[in-house]
Amino acid sequence: MSTTSQELLKSFDHLPASEKREVASEIIRRTFALDRDQLDETQLTALYAEFAVDDRRLAEEVIEDYERGLVGEDAR
């Protein structure tokens, strides 16, 4: 993954959930070249749930990295 992509993902992580949903909807709309009104709410709900799982996994990874850093600092 490029540095720019990583920076974009980090910025995305700091958005509130409502803004993440808006970004996800826009990505989906542009990817499939559909108007938001044409997207099935069930599909959107599933995609939001998938994003939530990804967000949780990423947050857990970041917390684990932070914890390892703290342990490393304490060991010094």
FENPEGI-V183853 format. One record per pair of residues at least 12 apart in sequence whose ideal C-beta (glycine too) atoms are under 10 Angstrom apart, sorted by the first residue. I is the first residue (numbers start at 1). J is the second residue. Records with the same first field share a line. If there is no record, write none. Layout:
I = J / J
//
This chain:
9 = 54 / 58
10 = 58 / 62
12 = 24 / 51 / 55 / 58
13 = 55 / 58 / 59 / 62
15 = 55
17 = 48 / 51 / 52 / 55
20 = 48 / 51 / 52 / 55
21 = 44 / 47 / 48 / 51 / 52
22 = 36
23 = 51
24 = 44 / 47 / 48 / 50 / 51
25 = 39 / 44 / 47 / 48
27 = 47 / 51
28 = 43 / 44 / 47
//
